[in-house]
Amino acid sequence: MQSLRWPLLFSSVVGVLLFTLYASFAFRGVAAWSIGLVYISYDSLLLGFMVVSSQIAVMRQDRLRRAKASAPPSPGPRPTLTVLICARNERLVLPECLRDLRAQTEPADEIIVLDDGSTDSMVDWLTSEYGVVFESTGNRALGRSDRWPALRVLRKPNSGKADSLNLGWQMAQGEIVVTLDADTYLEPQALAALRDGFAEEPRLGIAGGVLTPVCQRTSWAGFFQFFQTFEYARGFLWRLTFMQYDMLLLISGAFAAYRRTVLESAGGFDTSSWVEDYELTHRIYRNTYDSGHPVTVKTFVDARGTTDAPASVSTFLNQRRRWFAGFIATHFKYHDMVGNGRYGAVGRYMLCLKTLDLLLPIYALAAAVVLIAILSIRHFLDAFIVKLIIVKLIYDLTLHAYSIVLYQRWLGIPLSRKLWVQSLGATLTEPFVFQIMRQLGAVFGWLAFLRRKIDWMPQRPPGTVPAPTVG
């Protein structure tokens, strides 16, 4: 029976999709928009569950924060920590990334910059700024800094991020291995927060922080900064919820930490994956549950930073296409875990939810297309559909606004009225603009998955850097 759960669930979702699409041609009135009714019902139930669960999780975090503040600090040993920065042509952003690492309250024991075949002046800058001296070994060269003992640089031909990270963690001496994008800038307490987490919880295998998106200055920067700010805020708040149920699957590769023994037993990153960080989390869950020693995966609110985010239509769609194609490929790869209680809440609940998410963007985009078609052909909408859309907007407006309150409470910062008011505007406009772009990216992801082809392109145009502050 276990082997039938995945095909039954997936085929049921496909079957409902086909029936609701057929209804748009065969029926009239409310029934013609059945696909919209299904999408709204599922999306509303999921949003309600996430907000309620997030409230409970934030209250629990408040209690833990107060208890930790009143308890004396633990004198236990601190784990050693290595930071890996895989960088290709990152001369413009790497300096600030390294400056932030030097400014940490508990600096890394070791920092390894993995030069993945750069053709800009990045390595020359490292040589002049930090006095890096290289020793060649075949087609690779390992450099050490005479001004910053913790810094090493590995020069190698271009082979991709996953392969570079695999070389890096095998060189690493730290008990904790942190992967950091060159365009991700950490707040001073970020690495200390990760050390705290791994020191306090022996079962912790993977951890991440809370990132805020920052867009480079382009004509579209304000648009993407506006919507992605709230998308990221809700996304990280939802991670807190999933963490409470021991079924967190997503840790951003831009800033992720792994216990080295766990990373080693899993075999490192999959060089064939489009989303190597997401795939690795699945594999670690599977391996540790199979061995009878499951690990926990957590997000630490005090490990904060900013990361570069797409600031043009083409780069945004390309990113979301790659993410969604990788999500599909990973889900199919681990389909035997879906509904499988052997893998705890991850198999029993989370991967079932992800099965529905496979086709949710297609439902949403199809619902929008059918709605426009009905309005174009018949020049009116059924009164019930109009009322339903209005109720849905009010429902989303209320819960999204409250989620921003919860997010800032989780971060332990005063409520920003400006951000709260902006969240209302984002909620009202998202369904008609930003959500459609996200859904298009997901549909392109399906096409890329079926073609088994992803054309990589840089997220930032050459010569641009992220804006230094969030607007």
N, C-alpha and C positions, 0 to 999 in steps of 0.2 A: 504493500500500500504506500510505503514511503516514496518509492520511485515514481508513483503516479501523481503526487501532490503538485510538483512543479508543472507538468504538462496540463493538468486539469485547471490549475489556477490561471496559467497564461492563456490557455485556449478559451477559458470563460471570459477573460478580459477582452480578447479579440472578438469573441462571439457577440458580446454586448456592443462593442464598437460597430461591428457590421450591421447589427440589427437597428441601432439608433440612426446610422447613416441611411439605411433603407427606409426608416420611418419618415425621414425628411422628404422623401419622394412619394411615399405611399399614403401618408396621412395628412390631415389638415389640422389647423388650430394648434393647441398646446402640444399635442402628440408629435407634430412635425418637428418640434425642437427638442425631441427626447434626448439627443446627445448633450444639449445644454443642461437639461435637468439632471442628467447623470453626473456631468462634470461639476455643476454647482453643489450637488448633494455631497459628493465625495470631498471636494475641496473645503466645503464649510465644516464638515465633520472633522476633517484632519486639522484645520486651523483651530477649531474650538478645543480639540484635545491638546494640541501643542501649547496653546496659551494657558489653559488650566494647569497642565503638567509643568509648564515653565514657572508659573506662580508658586507651585508647591516646591519646585527645585530651588528657586531663588530664596524662599523663606528658609529652606534647609541650609543653603549656603550662608545666609545671614547668621544663623545659629552657630554654624561651624566657625565663621569669622570671629564672632564674639568669644567663643570658647578658646580659640587659638590666641586671641589677643590677651586673654586673662591667664593663660597657661604659661609657665616659664619655658624658654626656648630649649629644645632638645639638644643635648651635647653630643649626639651621635655623629658618626663619621659622615663626611660629605662625599658623594660620588664624584669622581673625576669626569670631566666633560670635554668632548671634542666637537668643534663646529666645522661642518663641511660646506663650502660655498662653491657650487658648480657654476662657472662663469664662462661665457663666450661673448667676446666683444662688449664687455661691460665697463669700459674705462670711465664712462660718465657717472655711473651709479655706485661702483665698488668703493670709492673713497669714503663716502658717507656711511656705507654699510660697515666698513672696518672701523671708522671713528666711533660709531655707536657700540661696536664690540669692545673697543678699548675703554669705553666709558661705563661699562657694566659694574654694578656694585660687587659682583663676584665674577670676574672675567673668566673666560674659558681657559682651561689648562692647555689647550691646543687648538689652533685654527689652521685648516688646510684649504687653500684656494685651489680648486681644480680647474685649470685652464683647458677648456675643451676646444683646442684648435683656434684660438682667437687670431684675428687678422688686424685688429686695431692696435692702439698703443698701450693696452692694459698692462701687459707684462713689463714693458719698459717703465711704466709709471711705478709698478711694484718694486722694480729694481732700484730706481732712483729714490723713491720715497722711503723704503724700508731696508735698503741695502741687501736685497735678496741676491744670493750667489748660487748659481746652478751647477749641478753635477749631472752630466748626461749618462743615461743608461739606455742604449739602443735608440729608439725613436721617442724616448721620454727623457725629461730632465727634472730632477727634484731640487728645489731651491730652499735655502734657509735664510732667515732674516738675521742680520747681525745687530739690528736695532730693536727688534721685538722678538725675543726668544720663542714665544709661543707660535709664531707665524711660519708656516711652510707653504710652498707653492709647487704644484705638480703641473708641468707642461706636457701635453700629450696631443696627438692628432685628434681631430673631431670624431667622436664615436657616440655622442648622445648623452643626455643627462643621466639616465639610469646606469649606463656602463661606467661613467665617470664617478658616480656616487659609490658604485661597487668597489672601484679601486680605492676610493677615499676611505670607506669604513674599514677596509682590510688593512689600511695603513694606520688607522686611528688607534691611539693608546687609551682613550677615555672609556670609562664604564658606560657613559651616556653619549650617544652620537646624535648630534643635532644637524639637520639639513636646513640650510638657509639660502634663499634666493638672494642674488646680489642686489636686487632692487627692493629688498625688505629691510626696514630699519627698525631696530628694537629699542624699546624704552629701557632705561638703566637697570631696572629690577627684573627684567625678563628671564635671564639665565638663572638668577638666584631662585626665582619661583619654580623653574623646572627642577633644579637641584632639590629644593624642598620637597616637591612632589615625589620624586624617585627615592629620596632618603626616607620618607615617611611611609611609603607603601611598597613593600618588596614585590607584590604581584603586579605592579604597574609595568606594562610592557611598551606602550606607546603613549605619547602625550603631545599636546599642541597648545598654542596660545590663542589669543584673540587679536585678530587683524582688522585694521580699518583700511578700506581702499583709497588710493590716491591716484588721480588721473593726471597725466602730463598736460601741459597747456596746449590745447588744440581748439578748433572751432566747436567741437562736440564735447569738450571736457566738462563743461557745466552740466550738460544733460546726463552724461554717464556718471559723473560724480554724485549727482543728486539721487538717482535711482539706485546705484550700487551701494551707496552708504546705508540705505535702509534694507536692501537685500542682504548685505553682509551682517548687519545688526541682528536681523531676525534669524539668519542662518546660524550664527554663533549661539544665539539664545536657544535655538532648537537643539544644538549640540549638548548644551547643559542638560536638557531634558533627556535625551537619549543616553547620556552618561549616567544619569540616575538609575536608568533601567538596565545598565550594563549591555547596551547594544549600540554604542557609538561606532560608526563605520568610517566616518570621514575625518581625517586630520590633514590639514593643508600642508602639502609638501613645501610650500614657501617658508614654513617655520614648523618643523616637526622634530620630535625627539624620540629616540628608540633606545631601549636597554640593549647594549651591544650583544649580550648573550642571546637575546631573543632574535635580534637581527641576523646573527650568525646561524642560529638553528633554522631560520626560515630560508636561508640561502641568499639573502639580499634582494635587490630590486630586479624585477623582470624587464629585461631590455627590449622585449617585444610588445610591452604594454604601452598604450597611449596615455594611461593615467597610473604611472608606476607606484605612486604613494597609496592610492586607493586600492589597487590590486594587492599590494603588500599587506595591508590591514586585513583583508579577507584571508590571505594565506596564513598570517600569524594566528588569527582566530581559529582557523581549521586545524593547524598543526598543534596548537597548545591545548585545544579541547580534545583532540585525538590522543594526545599524550597523557591526558588526565590532569593537566596543570594549566588551566586557562588563565590568561593574563587579563588585566583590565586596561581600558583605553580611556583617557581623560583629557579634558580641556581645562587649562588653568587660567583663571581670569586675570591674575597678576602678571602673566607672561604676555605682554602686549607689544604691538608694533604696528607699522603701516606697511602696505605692500602696493606695488604698482598694479593698476587695473586698466583694462582697455578703455581707450578714449576716442574710438572711431567705430563706425558701423562695421567695417570689414574685419577689424581685429576682434571686436566683440563677437561677431558671428563665428569667426574662425575658432576662437577660444571655446565657445559653447558647443560648437560642432565637435571639437576634439574631446571635450569633457564628456559629452553625452555618448559619443561613439565608444569611448573608453568605458563608460559606465555600463553600456549594453554588453560589450565584450566581456567585462569582468563578471557581470551577473550571469551570463550564459556559461561562463567558465566554471562558476561555483554554484550552478543550478541545483546540484544535489544537496546543498545545504538549506535550500528553501523549504520551510515548514518542518525542518528536521530538529526535533527537540534535543538531539545530541549536542547541538551547538548553542544551547542556552537560548536566551532571549534574541540573540542575533539570528539564529535559524528559525526559531518559532514565530517571531513577530517581525523583526526588522527586514529580513529578506523577502517576506511576503509583501510588506509595504512597498519595498523596492520593485517587486514584480508589477504592482499596480502603477508605479511611477514610470515604468518603461513606456507605457502608452498614454499616460496622462497628458503630455503636451500635444499629442495628436488629437485627443478628445477636445482639448481646449481650443486648438486652432480650427478644428473642424466645426466646433460649436459657433465660433465667430464667423466663419465662412457661411455656414447654413443660416445664421441669423441675418447676415447681410443679404443673402440670396432671397430669403423670405420677404424681407423689407423691400427689396428691389422689384420683385415680381408682383407682390400683392399690395405694396405701398402702405401697409399697416401691420402692426403686431397685435397679437391677441393681448387683451388687457391683463391677463394673468401673467404673461411673460414679462410685460413691462413692469408690473408690480414686483415680480420675482427679482428682476434685475436691480430695481431700486432697493429692495430689502437686502439683497446680497451686498450692494455697495455700502449700505449703512452698517451691516454686520461686519464687513471687512474693515471699514473705517474705525469702528469701535475697538475691535480686537487688535488691529495693527497699531493703533495709537497706544493702547495699553501695553502692547509688547515692547514699545520703545521705553515706556516707564519702567517695565521690568528689566529691560536690558541695562538701563543706566543705574538702576538699583543694584543689579548684579555686579556692575563695574565699581560700585561704591562711590559714584560721583553724583553731585546735585543734578536734579532734573533740569535739562535745558529746554526752556519754553520754545525757543526758536526751533530746535530740532523736533520737538513734539508737533508744533504747528506745521513744519515742513513735511512731517510724516503723514499728516492728513492730506496734504496736496499730492504726495506721492501715491497714496492709496487710491485717491479719486482718479488719477491719470494713468496709473500703471496698467490697468486692464486694456486700455486703448492704444498704448504705445509700447512700453517696456516689456510687458508680458508677451505681446505678440512677437517681439524680437527674440525673446528667450525661447518661445515655442518654435519659431523658425529655426533657431540654432539647433534645437533638439531634433527637428525633422531632418535638417541637414546631417545631423549626427547619425540618424538611422540610415540615410543614404550612404554616408561614408562607411558605416559598419557593414552594410550589405556589399559595398564595393571593395571592402577591406583595404581602403586607401585613405590616408590623411595627408594632405599637403601642409607641411609646417611652414609657418611664417612668423617673423618676430612680432612680439606684442607691441613693442615701441618702434616707431620709425627711427632709422639711424640719426644720431645727433640730438635726440630728445631725452629728457629726464623727467621723472615724476615731479609734480609740484611739491614744494617742501612741506606745505601744510594742507589740511583738509579745509575746503571752502565751505 
